[in-house]
Amino acid sequence: EVQLQACGGGLVQAGGSLRLSCKANGFTFRSYGMLWYRQAPGKERELIARITSDGTTDYADSVKGRFTISRDNAKNTLYLQMTSLKSEDTAVYYCKRDSTVGLWGQGTQVTVSS
């Protein structure tokens, strides 16, 4: 089946680091750009990072310099390395295929404690 499965979320202290993964199945992963979104309680879903099929990256100002999006095409996996985490990074994080017909992962909870 065509799906994205996000994992790696959890509880982390402010200032700490965490790496999220998004495993792709059922489509040619290497041919697509990929996106990371997040949604904090009471806020709209926010696009925070993107990576093209050739590896070009871009970030929202809120995470620039702290988060790194990457991909391993051999493993059909998208990553989000998060460092210098802040309490305001607490959210559900979603991966998404950058395509005309969107494909979303189920989301993984990241909670940053102070």
One Martini backbone bead per residue (centre of mass of N, CA, C, O) as a GRO file, in nm:
protein
  114
    1GLU     BB    1   0.101   0.033   0.012
    2VAL     BB    2   0.039   0.370   0.036
    3GLN     BB    3   0.284   0.520   0.265
    4LEU     BB    4   0.338   0.700   0.580
    5GLN     BB    5   0.579   0.660   0.859
    6ALA     BB    6   0.600   0.804   1.164
    7CYS     BB    7   0.887   0.856   1.385
    8GLY     BB    8   1.057   0.957   1.710
    9GLY     BB    9   0.894   1.057   1.913
   10GLY     BB   10   0.882   1.260   2.225
   11LEU     BB   11   1.058   1.324   2.520
   12VAL     BB   12   1.223   1.645   2.576
   13GLN     BB   13   1.454   1.862   2.660
   14ALA     BB   14   1.551   2.157   2.669
   15GLY     BB   15   1.821   2.163   2.428
   16GLY     BB   16   1.771   1.920   2.281
   17SER     BB   17   1.743   1.612   2.088
   18LEU     BB   18   1.588   1.492   1.773
   19ARG     BB   19   1.480   1.215   1.557
   20LEU     BB   20   1.298   1.191   1.270
   21SER     BB   21   1.091   0.958   1.087
   22CYS     BB   22   1.005   0.856   0.733
   23LYS     BB   23   0.840   0.591   0.594
   24ALA     BB   24   0.828   0.463   0.266
   25ASN     BB   25   0.551   0.328   0.066
   26GLY     BB   26   0.440   0.252  -0.273
   27PHE     BB   27   0.672   0.445  -0.393
   28THR     BB   28   0.892   0.667  -0.560
   29PHE     BB   29   1.074   0.836  -0.351
   30ARG     BB   30   1.313   0.974  -0.525
   31SER     BB   31   1.091   1.152  -0.708
   32TYR     BB   32   1.028   1.317  -0.436
   33GLY     BB   33   0.932   1.552  -0.256
   34MET     BB   34   0.956   1.667   0.090
   35LEU     BB   35   0.771   1.715   0.407
   36TRP     BB   36   0.745   1.921   0.706
   37TYR     BB   37   0.513   1.929   0.970
   38ARG     BB   38   0.324   2.123   1.220
   39GLN     BB   39   0.107   2.095   1.529
   40ALA     BB   40  -0.006   2.294   1.762
   41PRO     BB   41  -0.185   2.381   2.011
   42GLY     BB   42  -0.415   2.604   1.864
   43LYS     BB   43  -0.277   2.565   1.580
   44GLU     BB   44  -0.165   2.574   1.279
   45ARG     BB   45  -0.037   2.428   1.022
   46GLU     BB   46   0.323   2.394   0.966
   47LEU     BB   47   0.570   2.467   0.751
   48ILE     BB   48   0.928   2.374   0.806
   49ALA     BB   49   1.016   2.164   0.566
   50ARG     BB   50   1.222   2.096   0.268
   51ILE     BB   51   1.274   1.848  -0.002
   52THR     BB   52   1.408   1.754  -0.278
   53SER     BB   53   1.498   1.511  -0.501
   54ASP     BB   54   1.807   1.654  -0.502
   55GLY     BB   55   1.838   1.800  -0.189
   56THR     BB   56   1.698   2.056  -0.155
   57THR     BB   57   1.662   2.311   0.098
   58ASP     BB   58   1.408   2.432   0.342
   59TYR     BB   59   1.300   2.690   0.590
   60ALA     BB   60   1.163   2.800   0.852
   61ASP     BB   61   1.231   3.048   1.073
   62SER     BB   62   1.160   2.879   1.338
   63VAL     BB   63   1.404   2.645   1.245
   64LYS     BB   64   1.638   2.785   1.154
   65GLY     BB   65   1.948   2.633   1.256
   66ARG     BB   66   1.812   2.358   1.406
   67PHE     BB   67   1.704   2.213   1.154
   68THR     BB   68   1.723   1.894   0.958
   69ILE     BB   69   1.677   1.789   0.637
   70SER     BB   70   1.654   1.449   0.508
   71ARG     BB   71   1.772   1.171   0.292
   72ASP     BB   72   1.723   0.806   0.214
   73ASN     BB   73   1.675   0.639  -0.071
   74ALA     BB   74   1.765   0.345   0.003
   75LYS     BB   75   1.541   0.362   0.263
   76ASN     BB   76   1.286   0.536   0.223
   77THR     BB   77   1.384   0.803   0.403
   78LEU     BB   78   1.289   1.055   0.624
   79TYR     BB   79   1.433   1.344   0.797
   80LEU     BB   80   1.447   1.508   1.137
   81GLN     BB   81   1.676   1.718   1.279
   82MET     BB   82   1.667   1.817   1.623
   83THR     BB   83   1.775   2.117   1.781
   84SER     BB   84   1.747   2.326   2.029
   85LEU     BB   85   1.500   2.280   2.196
   86LYS     BB   86   1.171   2.402   2.247
   87SER     BB   87   0.865   2.441   2.378
   88GLU     BB   88   0.746   2.551   2.093
   89ASP     BB   89   0.799   2.256   1.952
   90THR     BB   90   0.547   2.153   2.046
   91ALA     BB   91   0.412   1.877   1.853
   92VAL     BB   92   0.280   1.755   1.566
   93TYR     BB   93   0.448   1.552   1.329
   94TYR     BB   94   0.459   1.573   0.964
   95CYS     BB   95   0.461   1.396   0.675
   96LYS     BB   96   0.501   1.482   0.312
   97ARG     BB   97   0.416   1.464  -0.005
   98ASP     BB   98   0.524   1.639  -0.300
   99SER     BB   99   0.208   1.655  -0.443
  100THR     BB  100  -0.084   1.689  -0.592
  101VAL     BB  101  -0.138   1.431  -0.429
  102GLY     BB  102  -0.155   1.406  -0.115
  103LEU     BB  103   0.071   1.257   0.140
  104TRP     BB  104   0.026   1.139   0.470
  105GLY     BB  105   0.118   1.106   0.771
  106GLN     BB  106   0.021   1.037   1.112
  107GLY     BB  107   0.215   1.125   1.319
  108THR     BB  108   0.430   1.278   1.582
  109GLN     BB  109   0.506   1.330   1.911
  110VAL     BB  110   0.638   1.638   2.050
  111THR     BB  111   0.794   1.696   2.373
  112VAL     BB  112   0.896   1.992   2.546
  113SER     BB  113   1.077   2.038   2.833
  114SER     BB  114   1.161   2.265   3.131
   0.00000   0.00000   0.00000
